[in-house]
Amino acid sequence: MTGILSVVPFASPLVFLGAALWLVAQSAIIAAIVLVVFGFLVVFVADHFARPALIGGPTQLPFVWVLLGILGGVETFGLLGLLLGPALLAVLVALWRELATPVPVAATDGTHTKE
């Protein structure tokens, strides 16, 4: 359930928090604490390292840009924004890099420059 709900922001913790509450009801306090800590650790690593690395690798985007693209895309477009956000951000960064590179200026003394 956690894996399926991980595509929806903030939904996967609901699964292991519910399981932890069930463990507390069964008087298994230590098991509930371990489950919550392990669950948040897995979600943290997946959301902050694995997903941006998988999405940002082919696009050559820095980690922070991919993370912002994921969060902004999901907030704006919902589930489809998980893929659209980083893709649109990659296009914007490519345009920015293209427009920011200086254009070689031709020499004014009659000689030609190599491009």
Buried (B, 14 or more C-beta within 10 A) or exposed (E): EBEEBBEEBEEBBEBBBEBBEEBBEEEBEEBBEEBBEEBBEBBEEBBEEEBBEEBBEEBEBEEEBBBBBBBBBBEEBEEEBBBBBBBBBBEEBEEEEEEEEEEEEEEEEEEEEEE
